[in-house]
Structures are given as C-alpha cells and as structure tokens.
Amino acid sequence: MIGPLIEKHLTPKDEFIFGFADLRGLLHPKFSNYPFGISIGKRLDDSIIDNLIDGPTLEYYKHYNDINKDLADLTQRIQIDLHKNKINSIPIKPTISLGSSDYRKYLKYLSYDISHKMVATRAGLGWIGKTDLLISKKFGPRLRLVTILLDRDPGITAVPIDKSKCGKCNICVEKCPAQAANGMLWNIKVHRDQFFNAFKCREKWGELAKQRLNVDERICGLCVSVCPIGK
C-alpha cells in the first residue's frame, strides 16, 4: 500500500496531512501519464502566524521559505522510495524558481500548470477560501502544500471537496490590505478570477514586503492569520 510508504516520511505526524487524488482529465496534457496525485500539507507555526498583526514579519518570511524547502526535500525522499517500489512519480515543488521559464509564464496568469490547491481539494483535504487559500479541515489555511504526481491508481483516492464551507464568514475579505476578494464563495465551476484578484494581491504583497522586510519578495500572510478555522 502507498499510504504507509508516504506516512513514514511525515514526521512528526501531527504536523502533516495528506491524501490521494484522482486527477484524470484535470491536468495539462504533458502530465497525461501521471493521472493521480498525492497532496501533502505541512502545518505552519501558530506562534509565528499569530504575530502577523498588520503585515509580514521577518520571522514569517524565514519560516515560509524554510517550510517550502522542507517540503521540496520531502518530495525527493518520497520519490526515491516510490521508485524502489516500482512506482513512477513527479514531485511538484511548493514554489518555482525565480527567473526560470516557468516563473516567467507564471507572471502572465499568476497560476501554474498544476495547482497544489486543486490537487488538495481533489484529495479531500479542504476547500478554497474567499482569498484563494486552501482551507484545510485540520489546520485551516495555516499550512503549505506540495504535490507528487503518480503514474498509477493508489487505490485509495479520497472523496473530492467541490464547494466552499466558508459560509457567510468574511473576515479574510475585510482584513485583506489589497481588497482583492469580493466575498463570493468558491466551487469547482467558479474560476479564481471571479472571486479573487491575484494581481492586486501580489502587488500589495510586494509593497508590504518592501516596507516591512526590505526584500524584493511577494509575501503577506494576513488572511492566513485571521481565518478562524485552524486557530
């Protein structure tokens, strides 16, 4: 079974969630040989997130990048283990490299060929919130995600989550410094741009990172900190 193979890499266990997704018909054709996926989420540190009162902190900036690196390293170790068990896989990093061709393509649409959040909803881990965060059932938005594509059915795919469970809560919408969200609820038939302006969000991220951290990055975290789910 693939489940125990994955789980043994997720330590400490209470800092992770994971699930398996059926992605047939949902991916770019270049991934047609890998129609299934694993979504893995690693919890962010509550004490760091709770300190995001009015913008990003250096502590959060470092933590964000450290978690991304940890997840990228984790997928490499899992890929090696999967290969030993004759399972082909493609790890999809949490972020893409600055200056790469993939990054230049990303800047045009602010989306990737594979959405970690989409895979997570297909893996039953959560839904998309009003500010375009993955809201997990266990950690709320206080996590980072990574994806591993598989060339075979793991035999234990989850029941997908197809619509938002945010209801009338608008805390993240009201607190967003970019005013990038309009409060519309997500479902699988709603495109991101209908409820969230990723370009306004990214522009404000850049302003806040420059003002508060003196770095040329795009990072904020306010909507992560104010969401009541996962606190």
N, C-alpha and C positions, 0 to 999 in steps of 0.2 A: 504493500500500500504506500502511496506517495505521502499521505498525511503524516505518519510518524517520521518519515525521512525529512520532511520540512520542519516539523515541530522540534526536532532535536537541535536544530540550529538557532531556535528562538529562545535565547536566554538573556535575562531572567524572563520566564514565561509570562508573568503578569504585565510586562511592558509591550507585548505584541498581540496583534490579532492577525488572522489570515483566513483566506477562503479560496475556493476554486470556482472558476467562471467558464461557462460555455460562451465563446466569442464568435461562433460561426456566423458569418455574414456581417460582422461588425467592424472588421479590421481592414486596413489598407491591403490591396492585393499582394503586395510584396511579403506579407506575413501569412499568405494563404496556407502554407504548410504547418502553421502553428495556430490552430483554431481554438485552443484552450489556454487558460491562464491562471496564474496564482497571484492574488493580491495580498500584500503584506503591509501592515501598518505598525509603526513604532511610536510609542507614546512620547510626547514632549513633556518636559519637566514642568510640573504645575507651578513651582515657586518662581520659575523664570517667566512663564506665561502670565501669572497673576501680577507681575510688575510692569506689564505693558499697559500703563495708565493712559498716556496720550501720544504714544508713538513707539517706535522700535528702540531697543537698548542694545548696547554693545554685547551684553551677556546673551541676549536673544539671537543676535546676528551670529555669534560664535556657535551657539547651541544648534541653530538652524543648519549651519554648514557642517557641523560635526555629525549630526544625525543623518544628513544626506550622504556623507562619506561612509558612515557605518552601514547604511542600507545598501550602498553600492558594493561595498566589500562583502556584505552578507549574501547578495545575489550571486556573486562569483563563487563563493564557497558552496552554495546550494547547487549551482550549475555543475560544478565538478562532481558532486555527489550524485546528481541526476544522471550524468554521463556514465558513471560507474554502474548505474542500474539500467543502462541502455535506453535512456530517455533523453531525446534531444530538446534543448531549450534555448531561449534567447532572453537574457536579462535586459530589462529596460531601466536605465538609471533614473534616480529621482529627479535629476536636472540634467540639462545638456550643456556642453562646454561653450563658454563664451568664444565668439569668433569662428565657430565651426559652421559648416554649410547648413546643418540642421538648425542652428541657432538663428542664422540669417533668415531662414524660411519661417521660423517661429515668430520673428518680429513682425512679419506681414499680417499674420492672423491671430497671434498670441494663443496658438494651440499647436499640439504635436500630432504626429501620425497616430500615436497611441495615447489615450487619456488614462492616467492612473486612476482618476476618479470614476471614469466609466467602468473600468475593469472592477473596481471595488464595489460599485452598485450591482454589477452582474454577479459578483461573488457574495452578495448578500450582506456586506459589511456595513452599509449605510446608504444615505441618500445625499443629494446635492442641496445645500442650503441656499439662502437668498443672496448671499455674497459669493456664491460659486465655490464654497468649501465642501469637502466631503464631511458629512456629519455622521460619524460612526456611532453605533449603538452603545459601545463601551466607553470610548474616550471623547465623544463629541468631535469637534474639529481639532482637538489637541493631539495631532499626530502628523507624521509624514508617511507617504506611501511609496511603494515600489512595486514593480510588476515583473513577473517571469512568464514568458510565453512557452507553451508546451506543444509538442507535435502529436500528442495523443490524449484521449479522454482519460482523466484521472479516475473516473468512475464515481466521483463524489461531489459533483458540481452543486452549488447552492441554488436556492430559490432567489431569483433576482429581485431587487427592490426597484419599482418602476415609478414611484412618485414620492414627493416630499412629505415629511412628517413634521414640518416646522409650524404648520397651522397659522395662527394669527400673530405669532411672535415676530416682532420687527426690530428687536434690539440691535442686531448687526447692521440693519439698514439705516437706523437712526444714528448709530455711532460711526459709520463709515466716513472718514475725513474727506474722501473723494466724492461722496454722494454718487457712488457708481451703481447702486442697486435700486430697483423700483418697487420691491416688495412682492413681485409676482412669484408664485410657487412653481418649482421645477417639477416636470415629469418627463418621461422619455420622448415625448413628442414636442417638447419645448426646447428650442435652441438657446444656448447660453446667452447670445446677444439680445434675446427678448427680455431677459430679466436682469442682466448684469453687463456693464460696460467695462470690459477688461482693460481697454486703453486708458480710460480715466483713472482706473485703479492703479495701473502701472506707472502713470505719470506722477500720481501723488506719492506712491511708494518711493520713487526716485527723489522727490523733494524732501520727504521725511528722512530718508537715509543720509542725504547730503547735509541737511540741517543738524540732525541729531548725532550722526555717527561719522560724518565727514568721509563717507565712502561712496563710490560710484556703483551703487547696487540698487536693487528694487526689493525692498523688504519693509513690512509694516507690522502685521500681527494683531492689530486691534480687534478685528472681527473674531479672531481665534480666542482672544482673552475674554470677550464679553458674552459669548454664547453660553447660555445656562446649562446646556447639555454637556456633560463631561466635567463640570466644575467639581 
